[in-house]
Amino acid sequence: MLNGLWLGFFVVATLAALSRWLLGDDPTVFAAMVESLFAMAKLSVEVMVLLFGTLTLWLGFLRIAERAGLVDLLARLLGPLFARLMPEVPRGHPALGLITLSFTANGLGLDNAATPIGLKAMKALQELNPSSVSATNAQVLFMVMNASSFVLLPVSIFMYRAQAGAPDPALVFLPILLANSISTLSALLSVAYMQRIKLWDPVLLAWFGGGALLLGGFMAILAGLSATALTALSSLLGNLTLFGMILGFVLVGALRKVPVYEAFIEGAKEGFEVAKNLLPYLVAMLCAVGVLRASGALDLGLDGIRTLVEWVGWDTRFVDALPTGLVKPFSGSAARAMLIETMQSHGVDSFPALVAATMQGSTETTFYVLAVYFGSVGLQRARHAVGCALFADLVGVLASIGVCYWFFG
C-alpha cells in the first residue's frame, strides 16, 4: 500500500507539472518541485531534532510509569473494552495502558506527550506482530484513531484566531468539537467495518454510551463560559494535566521503590534509538508530499471543485476554506499557513475563515502520523489504514462544512 501511495504522489505531481508547463506555459514548476524536495529533506531533519528531545524526555518518564506498575494498571482496567476492539492483544498487555495514555494526551491537545507515548504503544503492539512488514488489525486501529485525533480542547486554534484579531477566539469551539467527534466516529466505524468488529456488543455500547454522556455534559458546561474563560480553562487544564502526569509518575514510582532517575535514563536511551530510526521514513513521506504540493496538483483539484459547485448551483463560500482541509492530511504546517492566509484575506470571522478553522481542528496530518507511527517499527504494508484514515479526513471536512452552515450559515 505505501509503495503504491508513495509512487502515486510522484506520478500525480508529474502529470500536474506537465500540465502547468505545456498548457500553462510555466516552466518554473520543475524548479519549484526540485526546491521542494530539498526543503522537505531539510524539514525532516528539523522535525527529527524536535523529536529527539521530546521522545527522550517522555520515554524516560514512561519507563518510570511502567516500572511503577501504572501502565499495567490501566491495561487491566481497560481489558474488557480492548478485548472487543483489539481481540488479538492479550488482556493486561502493557500496550493497552500506553494506548489509553496516548488517547488521553491527544484528547487534551498535548501533542508533545501524545506522540512519544503513541510510539511506545506501537512498539508494544509490534511485539505481538508475527510480521515485520505488515501491520496487524490492532496497529491499524490504533494508527487510524490517532490520525483522526479527537481533541477536546483545541487551544492552538483559539491562539491563531486571537493573533488574527478575533473578538471571540473560542467562537469555533463547539463546531470543532462536533466535527472532530464525527470524524473520530467515522474512523472507528470504518475500521470496525474492515475488521468485522461487533460494535453492538453490550460492553462497547456501555463504554461508548457513557463516553458520549460525559462528552455531552462537558460540552454543555463549556458552552456556558465566556470566550476568555474558555480559552483560559483550556490552557490551564492542558498544562495542569501535563505536569500532573509527570509528577504522578515520579511520585508513584518513588513510593513503590523505583529508582526514578535510573529508570528515566533507561527510558530516555530508548527514546533516542526510536527517534534515530524514524528519519528515513520522514524524508520519504515529506519529500513526496512536498513535490505534490509544489506541482500545483492541489490547486488544480480546488479549481475543479469550485467549478463543480458553481455548476450544481450551490453556495461556493466554503470552497475558499478547502485549501486547509485538502493539505491537512499531508502537512500540518501547510494547513496552518492556509488557515492564517484565509483569515487574513477574507477576515478572521468570515465564513471561509470559520470553516477553515473548524477543518484545522477536526482532522489530522494523516501521512505524517502514518510515516512516524509505522516507520518507528519498520512497517511497510499499511493494509486498510490509509483508506480508513483518509475516509475520516473526508468526513471531517464535510462535517466541518455542514456544522459551520448550521452555526454561522
C-alpha positions as CSV (number, residue, x, y, z in Angstrom):
1,M,0.0,0.0,0.0
2,L,2.7,2.5,1.0
3,N,4.7,1.7,-2.1
4,G,1.8,2.5,-4.4
5,L,0.8,5.6,-2.4
6,W,4.4,7.0,-2.5
7,L,4.7,6.3,-6.2
8,G,1.3,7.8,-6.8
9,F,2.3,11.1,-5.2
10,F,5.2,11.4,-7.7
11,V,3.0,10.3,-10.7
12,V,0.2,12.8,-9.9
13,A,2.8,15.6,-9.3
14,T,4.5,14.9,-12.6
15,L,1.2,15.0,-14.5
16,A,0.2,18.3,-12.8
17,A,3.6,19.8,-13.5
18,L,3.5,18.8,-17.2
19,S,0.0,20.4,-17.4
20,R,1.3,23.6,-16.0
21,W,4.3,23.6,-18.4
22,L,2.6,22.6,-21.6
23,L,-0.8,24.2,-21.1
24,G,0.0,27.0,-18.7
25,D,3.4,27.9,-20.1
26,D,5.0,27.7,-16.7
27,P,8.4,26.0,-16.9
28,T,9.4,27.2,-13.4
29,V,7.2,24.4,-11.9
30,F,10.0,21.9,-12.2
31,A,12.4,24.2,-10.3
32,A,9.8,24.6,-7.6
33,M,9.4,20.8,-7.3
34,V,13.2,20.2,-7.0
35,E,13.5,23.0,-4.5
36,S,10.6,21.5,-2.5
37,L,12.5,18.1,-2.4
38,F,15.5,19.7,-0.7
39,A,13.3,21.9,1.5
40,M,11.3,18.8,2.7
41,A,14.5,16.9,3.3
42,K,15.7,19.8,5.5
43,L,12.4,20.0,7.3
44,S,12.6,16.2,8.0
45,V,15.8,16.8,9.9
46,E,14.4,19.8,11.8
47,V,11.4,17.6,12.8
48,M,13.8,14.9,13.9
49,V,15.7,17.4,16.1
50,L,12.5,18.2,17.9
51,L,11.5,14.6,18.1
52,F,14.9,13.6,19.6
53,G,14.3,15.8,22.7
54,T,10.6,15.1,23.0
55,L,10.9,11.3,22.7
56,T,13.9,11.2,25.0
57,L,12.0,13.2,27.7
58,W,8.7,11.3,27.5
59,L,10.0,7.8,27.1
60,G,12.1,8.5,30.2
61,F,9.1,9.3,32.2
62,L,7.1,6.4,30.7
63,R,9.8,4.0,31.8
64,I,9.2,5.2,35.4
65,A,5.4,4.7,35.0
66,E,6.0,1.2,33.6
67,R,8.2,0.1,36.5
68,A,5.8,1.7,39.0
69,G,3.0,-0.5,37.5
70,L,0.8,2.3,36.3
71,V,0.7,1.2,32.7
72,D,-0.2,-2.3,33.8
73,L,-3.0,-0.9,36.0
74,L,-4.5,1.0,33.1
75,A,-4.3,-2.1,30.9
76,R,-6.2,-4.2,33.4
77,L,-8.9,-1.6,33.9
78,L,-9.5,-1.3,30.1
79,G,-9.2,-5.0,29.4
80,P,-12.9,-5.6,28.8
81,L,-13.1,-2.7,26.2
82,F,-10.0,-3.6,24.3
83,A,-10.8,-7.3,24.3
84,R,-13.6,-6.3,21.9
85,L,-11.7,-3.7,19.9
86,M,-8.3,-5.5,19.7
87,P,-9.1,-9.1,20.4
88,E,-5.5,-10.2,19.3
89,V,-4.0,-8.2,22.2
90,P,-3.9,-10.2,25.4
91,R,-5.7,-8.7,28.4
92,G,-3.4,-6.8,30.7
93,H,-0.8,-6.3,27.9
94,P,1.2,-3.1,28.5
95,A,0.2,-1.8,25.0
96,L,-3.3,-1.2,26.3
97,G,-2.2,1.1,29.1
98,L,0.0,3.0,26.7
99,I,-2.8,3.3,24.1
100,T,-5.0,4.8,26.8
101,L,-2.4,7.3,27.8
102,S,-1.9,8.3,24.2
103,F,-5.6,8.9,23.5
104,T,-5.8,10.9,26.8
105,A,-2.9,13.1,25.8
106,N,-4.4,13.6,22.3
107,G,-7.8,14.5,23.7
108,L,-6.3,17.2,25.8
109,G,-4.2,18.6,22.9
110,L,-0.9,17.5,24.5
111,D,0.9,16.7,21.2
112,N,4.3,16.7,22.8
113,A,3.2,13.9,25.1
114,A,0.9,12.0,22.8
115,T,3.4,11.2,20.0
116,P,6.1,9.7,22.2
117,I,3.5,7.7,24.2
118,G,1.9,6.6,20.9
119,L,5.2,5.4,19.5
120,K,5.8,3.4,22.7
121,A,2.4,1.8,22.3
122,M,3.1,1.0,18.6
123,K,6.3,-0.7,19.6
124,A,4.5,-2.8,22.3
125,L,1.9,-3.8,19.7
126,Q,4.7,-4.8,17.3
127,E,6.0,-7.3,19.9
128,L,2.7,-9.2,19.2
129,N,3.0,-8.9,15.4
130,P,4.2,-12.1,13.6
131,S,5.2,-10.0,10.6
132,S,8.0,-7.4,10.4
133,V,6.5,-5.5,7.5
134,S,2.7,-5.8,7.6
135,A,0.5,-4.0,10.2
136,T,-1.8,-6.0,12.5
137,N,-5.5,-5.1,13.0
138,A,-4.7,-3.6,16.3
139,Q,-1.9,-1.4,14.8
140,V,-4.2,-0.3,12.0
141,L,-7.0,0.7,14.5
142,F,-4.5,2.5,16.7
143,M,-3.0,4.4,13.8
144,V,-6.3,5.4,12.3
145,M,-7.7,6.6,15.7
146,N,-4.5,8.7,16.1
147,A,-4.9,10.1,12.6
148,S,-8.5,11.1,13.4
149,S,-7.0,12.7,16.6
150,F,-10.0,13.6,18.8
151,V,-9.1,16.8,20.6
152,L,-11.3,18.0,23.4
153,L,-9.6,21.4,23.8
154,P,-8.2,22.9,20.5
155,V,-6.2,25.6,22.2
156,S,-3.9,26.2,19.2
157,I,-6.9,27.2,17.0
158,F,-8.0,29.7,19.6
159,M,-4.5,31.1,19.6
160,Y,-4.4,31.5,15.8
161,R,-7.7,33.3,15.9
162,A,-6.7,35.6,18.7
163,Q,-3.5,36.5,16.9
164,A,-5.6,37.4,13.8
165,G,-7.7,39.8,15.9
166,A,-10.8,37.7,16.5
167,P,-13.0,39.3,19.2
168,D,-14.2,35.8,20.3
169,P,-11.3,33.4,19.7
170,A,-13.3,30.4,21.0
171,L,-16.2,31.0,18.7
172,V,-15.4,27.8,16.8
173,F,-15.1,25.6,19.9
174,L,-18.4,23.8,19.6
175,P,-18.2,23.4,15.8
176,I,-14.7,21.9,16.1
177,L,-15.8,19.6,18.8
178,L,-18.8,18.4,16.8
179,A,-16.9,18.0,13.5
180,N,-14.0,16.3,15.3
181,S,-16.4,13.9,17.1
182,I,-18.0,13.0,13.8
183,S,-14.6,12.4,12.2
184,T,-13.4,10.2,15.0
185,L,-16.6,8.2,15.0
186,S,-16.3,7.7,11.2
187,A,-12.7,6.5,11.7
188,L,-13.8,3.9,14.3
189,L,-16.8,2.7,12.1
190,S,-14.6,2.4,9.0
191,V,-12.1,0.2,10.8
192,A,-14.8,-1.8,12.5
193,Y,-16.3,-2.5,9.1
194,M,-13.0,-3.6,7.6
195,Q,-12.1,-5.7,10.7
196,R,-15.6,-7.0,11.4
197,I,-15.6,-5.6,14.9
198,K,-19.1,-6.0,16.5
199,L,-19.8,-2.5,17.8
200,W,-23.2,-3.5,19.2
201,D,-21.5,-5.6,21.9
202,P,-23.0,-4.6,25.2
203,V,-19.6,-3.8,26.7
204,L,-18.8,-1.5,23.8
205,L,-22.2,0.2,23.9
206,A,-21.8,0.8,27.6
207,W,-18.3,2.4,27.2
208,F,-19.3,4.5,24.2
209,G,-22.6,5.5,25.6
210,G,-21.0,6.6,28.9
211,G,-18.4,8.5,27.0
212,A,-21.0,10.3,24.9
213,L,-22.9,11.3,28.0
214,L,-19.7,12.6,29.7
215,L,-18.7,14.5,26.5
216,G,-22.2,16.0,26.1
217,G,-22.1,17.2,29.8
218,F,-18.6,18.7,29.3
219,M,-19.8,20.5,26.2
220,A,-22.8,21.9,28.0
221,I,-20.7,23.2,30.8
222,L,-18.1,24.8,28.5
223,A,-20.7,26.3,26.2
224,G,-21.9,28.5,29.1
225,L,-18.4,30.0,29.6
226,S,-17.2,33.2,28.0
227,A,-14.6,33.2,25.3
228,T,-11.9,34.5,27.7
229,A,-12.8,31.9,30.4
230,L,-12.9,29.1,27.9
231,T,-9.5,29.9,26.5
232,A,-8.0,30.3,29.9
233,L,-9.6,27.0,31.1
234,S,-8.3,25.2,28.0
235,S,-4.7,26.3,28.6
236,L,-4.8,25.7,32.4
237,L,-6.4,22.2,32.1
238,G,-3.9,21.1,29.5
239,N,-0.8,22.3,31.4
240,L,-2.1,21.0,34.7
241,T,-2.7,17.6,33.2
242,L,0.7,17.5,31.5
243,F,2.6,18.4,34.7
244,G,0.3,16.4,36.9
245,M,1.0,13.3,34.8
246,I,4.8,13.8,35.1
247,L,4.5,14.4,38.9
248,G,2.3,11.4,39.3
249,F,4.7,9.1,37.5
250,V,7.6,10.3,39.6
251,L,5.8,10.2,43.0
252,V,4.2,6.8,42.5
253,G,7.5,5.5,41.3
254,A,9.3,6.7,44.4
255,L,6.5,5.3,46.7
256,R,7.0,1.9,45.0
257,K,10.8,2.0,45.5
258,V,11.6,2.5,41.8
259,P,15.0,4.2,41.2
260,V,13.3,7.0,39.3
261,Y,16.5,8.7,38.0
262,E,17.9,5.4,36.7
263,A,14.6,4.4,35.2
264,F,14.3,7.8,33.5
265,I,17.8,7.4,31.9
266,E,17.0,3.9,30.8
267,G,13.8,5.1,29.0
268,A,15.5,8.2,27.6
269,K,18.1,6.0,25.9
270,E,15.3,4.1,24.2
271,G,13.7,7.3,23.0
272,F,17.0,8.3,21.4
273,E,17.1,5.0,19.4
274,V,13.4,5.3,18.3
275,A,13.9,8.8,17.0
276,K,17.1,7.9,15.1
277,N,15.3,5.2,13.2
278,L,12.5,7.5,12.1
279,L,14.5,9.8,9.7
280,P,14.3,7.7,6.5
281,Y,10.6,7.3,6.8
282,L,10.0,11.0,7.4
283,V,12.3,12.0,4.5
284,A,10.5,9.6,2.1
285,M,7.0,10.8,3.0
286,L,7.6,14.5,3.5
287,C,9.5,14.8,0.2
288,A,6.7,13.1,-1.7
289,V,4.2,15.4,-0.1
290,G,6.3,18.4,-0.9
291,V,6.6,17.5,-4.6
292,L,2.8,17.0,-4.8
293,R,2.2,20.5,-3.3
294,A,4.8,22.3,-5.4
295,S,3.4,20.7,-8.6
296,G,0.1,22.6,-8.3
297,A,-1.9,19.4,-8.1
298,L,-3.8,20.6,-5.1
299,D,-4.7,23.9,-6.8
300,L,-6.0,22.1,-9.8
301,G,-8.2,20.0,-7.6
302,L,-9.5,23.1,-5.8
303,D,-10.4,24.8,-9.1
304,G,-12.2,21.7,-10.3
305,I,-14.2,21.6,-7.1
306,R,-15.2,25.3,-7.4
307,T,-16.3,24.8,-11.0
308,L,-18.4,21.7,-10.0
309,V,-20.0,23.5,-7.1
310,E,-20.9,26.5,-9.3
311,W,-22.3,24.2,-11.9
312,V,-24.6,22.5,-9.4
313,G,-25.8,25.9,-8.1
314,W,-24.6,25.5,-4.5
315,D,-23.2,28.2,-2.3
316,T,-19.4,28.4,-3.0
317,R,-18.3,30.3,0.1
318,F,-16.9,27.1,1.7
319,V,-14.6,26.5,-1.3
320,D,-12.2,29.2,-0.1
321,A,-11.7,27.2,3.1
322,L,-10.9,23.9,1.3
323,P,-7.1,24.5,0.9
324,T,-6.8,24.0,4.7
325,G,-8.8,20.7,4.6
326,L,-7.0,19.5,1.4
327,V,-3.5,19.9,2.7
328,K,-4.1,18.9,6.3
329,P,-3.6,15.2,5.7
330,F,-0.2,15.9,4.1
331,S,1.2,18.7,6.2
332,G,0.2,20.3,9.5
333,S,2.4,23.4,8.9
334,A,0.9,23.9,5.4
335,A,-2.6,23.6,6.7
336,R,-1.8,26.2,9.4
337,A,-0.4,28.5,6.8
338,M,-3.5,28.1,4.7
339,L,-5.7,28.8,7.7
340,I,-3.8,32.0,8.5
341,E,-3.9,33.1,4.9
342,T,-7.6,32.6,4.7
343,M,-8.2,34.6,7.9
344,Q,-6.0,37.4,6.5
345,S,-7.5,37.5,3.0
346,H,-11.2,37.0,4.0
347,G,-11.4,38.3,7.6
348,V,-11.0,36.3,10.8
349,D,-14.7,35.9,11.3
350,S,-15.7,35.5,7.7
351,F,-17.5,32.3,6.7
352,P,-14.5,30.8,4.9
353,A,-12.2,31.5,7.8
354,L,-14.6,29.9,10.3
355,V,-14.9,26.8,8.1
356,A,-11.1,26.7,7.7
357,A,-10.6,26.9,11.5
358,T,-13.1,24.1,12.1
359,M,-11.4,21.9,9.4
360,Q,-8.0,22.6,11.0
361,G,-9.3,21.3,14.4
362,S,-11.3,18.4,13.1
363,T,-8.7,16.5,11.0
364,E,-5.1,15.4,11.4
365,T,-1.9,15.1,9.4
366,T,-2.6,11.5,8.3
367,F,0.6,10.9,6.2
368,Y,2.9,12.3,8.9
369,V,1.2,10.1,11.5
370,L,1.5,7.2,9.1
371,A,5.2,7.7,8.5
372,V,6.0,8.3,12.2
373,Y,4.0,5.5,13.8
374,F,4.5,2.7,11.2
375,G,8.1,3.9,10.5
376,S,9.0,3.6,14.1
377,V,8.6,-0.2,13.9
378,G,9.6,-0.6,10.3
379,L,6.1,-1.5,8.9
380,Q,5.8,-1.1,5.1
381,R,2.3,-2.6,4.5
382,A,-0.4,-0.3,6.0
383,R,-3.3,-2.5,4.7
384,H,-6.5,-0.6,5.1
385,A,-5.1,2.1,7.4
386,V,-4.6,4.7,4.8
387,G,-8.1,4.3,3.3
388,C,-9.8,4.4,6.7
389,A,-7.8,7.4,7.8
390,L,-8.5,9.4,4.6
391,F,-12.1,8.5,4.8
392,A,-12.2,10.0,8.3
393,D,-10.4,13.1,7.0
394,L,-13.0,13.4,4.2
395,V,-15.8,13.1,6.8
396,G,-14.1,15.7,9.0
397,V,-14.0,18.2,6.1
398,L,-17.6,17.6,5.1
399,A,-18.8,17.7,8.8
400,S,-16.9,21.0,9.2
401,I,-18.7,22.5,6.3
402,G,-22.1,21.2,7.5
403,V,-21.6,22.3,11.1
404,C,-20.5,25.8,10.1
405,Y,-23.5,26.3,7.8
406,W,-25.6,25.2,10.9
407,F,-23.8,27.6,13.3
408,F,-22.9,30.5,11.0
409,G,-24.6,30.0,7.7
